[in-house]
Amino acid sequence: MHEIFLNYRTKGGKDVAYMCQHHLSARFGPDSVFIARNSIDPGQTMEVLLQAPRRCHVLLALIDAEWLDAPDRREPGRRALDNPDDWVRREIEEALSGGALIVPVFIGRKVEQLDPRRLPRSITELADYQYTRVEQHRIEEDLTRLGDRLVRRVPALAALDSRTPAEAPVPDERPASVHNEHQSGGIGQVGGSVGTYINDARGPLHTGPGDQINGPQINGDGTNHIAGDNHGGIRQGFGTRTPRGGDER
């Protein structure tokens, strides 16, 4: 039994249908995907096109921008979907009656959400199913993502899945940063890199070239500034002091 049935119109969906067959068959096995042209053996009747969607686990309805209003080949004045004998319509009807998981697959960005009022009554349910979207320039990526979702929903496909699970990311093995609650600064390793760390800083900090000032800077005649504990005298400065023993140089 084929697990996945590809439902499409030849004019707008054939190319993407073959891409789907190639990608999904490579992942789930050559007999896992049904596509009309390749899956019907010589001598079989077209009744196979109704039996296969009835028995499959998943039907992918490939819908391009012209799918909804595609004309009937026999009566160009009406839509193909309005013909009860339209194969696309009949395949969807059979999949619905068989209880298959049905996934509308929108081809390109021009396809909009299906309006149930524009669908034949027998397949209005198609508009209720969550769709996915594929684009030909990234078809491999889109089909891989679709396959991943199908595996989570369909146990039969999970059992056939040949895709190797992605490897878990390698954990970061850098050494832990050094922290000392009683250390207020220094040079050490922080987050794996060597640099300057300053803990519990108060006042402006400067770690580049030039003067370094940690704390307030006070200038002017007659000012007193005590930073930290004072164990000596306090001196005041008034103007420029002349060096001992001579004139100012």
N, C-alpha and C positions, 0 to 999 in steps of 0.2 A: 504494500500500500504506500502511496505517496503521501508524505506528511504535509507538504506545501503545494497548493494549487495556485498557479498564476493566471489571473483573470485580466484580460486586456483587449483593447481594440487594435487591430493590425495597423491602422494608419497612424495613430498617435502614441501607441504604447509598445510596439514591437521591439524597438531597440533596447529600451529599458528592461523589457521582459527577458531578453536574452542575457543582459548584464546580470539581472537577478538570478537567473538560472545558473550562470557560470559561478557567481560568487557563493550562492547558498549551497549549490551542489558540492563545491569544493570544501565547504565547512561541514555539511551534514551528510554527505554521501551522494553518489551519482543517481541513486534511485529515490532520493528524498523529495525532489521537485518535479511537479507535473507541468509541462508546457505543451500545448496542443500539437505543434508541428513535430516535436521530437519524441513525444511520449505515446503516440498512437501507433501501434504496430500495423504493418500491411495486412489487409484483410479484416481488420476490426471496423465496426460501425461507429458512427458518430455518437452513438449512445454512450460511449466511453466518456464523452465530455459532460455527461450528466451524472454518471456513476462516480467519477473521480472527485468532484467537489462535494458530493454527498458523503464520501468516506474520509475525506482529508481532515487533518487537524486544524489547518490554517488555510484561509483563502486570502491572498493579497490582491485587492482590486486596484489595478494600476489606472490612475485617472489623470489624464492630461487636460489642457485648457479647453479642448474641443470635445471632450468625452460626453458631456451632458447634452449637447445639441448636435451631435454627429447625425447626419442624415441616414435614413434607411436606404439601403442599396436598391431595393425593389421599388420603393415608393419614396423618391427624393423629397416629396412634399411633407413628409412627417419625420419625426425623430426616430432613430433606431430603437431607443429605449421604449417607445410607445408601441412597438411591434411585439406581441406576446411570444413570437418565435425568435426574437433576437437572442443570439447565443450568449452574449455578455450578461444580459438580464437573466436568462434561464440558469446560467451557472451560479449566479449570486442567489437566486431563489433556492437552488438545490443545496447550497452551502448553509443557508439559513435554516432550511428544514432539517439538515443533518446535524445542526448544533456546532458547526465549526467556528473557530475564532476568526472573525472577519476584520481585516485591517485595510481601510482605505489608504492607498499610497499616492499622494499627490506628486505629480511630476512637474518640477519647476515652481517658480514663485507666483505665477499668474493664476493658479488654481485656488479658488476660494472655498470656504466651508460649504458643504452641500446643503441645499434647501430641500427639506422633505416634501414641500408642496410641489416641487418640480420633478419628483421621482414617481415612477409607477407605484401604485399602492402596495404591490407585492414586495417591493424592496425599499420602502420608506425607512425601514429600520437601519439601512446603511448609513443614513445621516446621523444616527445616534452614536456611532462608534468613533472612538478617538482615532484620528488620522495621524499619519507620519508623512514626512516630506523628503523627497530625494532630488538631487540636482546632479546633472551628468558630469559637471566639472569636479565633483567630489563624491562620486557614486560609491567608491570603495568605502570611504569613511561612513557614509550614510547607511549602507547595507550592513556594515559591521555593527553599527549601533542598533539597527533593526534586529539583526540576528541575536544580539545580546538580550534584547527585550523579549523576543520570542522564547528564548531558552528559559527565562524566568517564568513564563506563562504556560509553557507546554512541556510537560515531563518527557514526552516521547522525543522531542528535539534535544532536550538536555542530555538524554542517553546517547544521542548520535553526535553530539558536539565534539569536533576535533580541535577546536581552538584552544591553545594553551593559555591558561589564565595569566594575566599580566603579573610580573614579578612585583613583590612588595617593595616600596622604596627603602633604600639602605639607610639605617638610622644614623644620625649625626654622632660621630665618635670623638668629637673634639673634647678636650679636657674641660671639666667644669671650671667656672670662674672662681677666683680666690676672693674671699670676703673676710675681713677682720673688723669686728665692730669697734675695736679700740684703736684702729689705725686711721689717722685723718688724712693721709696722702702718701704718695710715693710712686715708684715705678714697678709695675708688675704685670701679670697676665689677666686680662679681663675679657671674658667671652672668647677665649682662644687667641686673642691678639695681644701683643706687647705694647703697652702704652702707659700714659700717666693717668692715675685715678685719684680723685679727691673726694673724700667722704666728709659729710657734714660741713660743707663750705658756707662761710658767711662773708658777705661783701664781694666785691668784684674779683674775678680771677683772670689771670693772663698767663698762658703757657708757651707763648711764642718768644721770639728774640726780643731783646730790649729789657727795660726795667720791669720787675715783677712786684706788684703791690698786693698784698693780702690784707684787707682791712681798710679802714677809712684813711684818706690822705688829707692832712690838715697843714696849711701853710699860713704864714703871717707872723708879724711881730707880737710877742707876748702871749703866744698860744701855748697851752699845756696839752700834751697827748700822752696817755698811758695806754699801752697795748699789752694785755696779758698781766701777769703778776709783776709787781714792782718791788725789787729788792735793793734799790739804790736811791740816789737823790733825784730831784727833778730840776731840770735846767730850763730856763727861758731864753729865747733868742730875740735880740732887738737889733735889727739892721744887719749890716755886714761887719763881721769881726775882722780886725786887722791882725795879721799873723805877728807873733812875737819876733822882736829883733829886727824889724825893718818895715819899709813901705809895702804897700800892696803891690803885688806883681801882676 
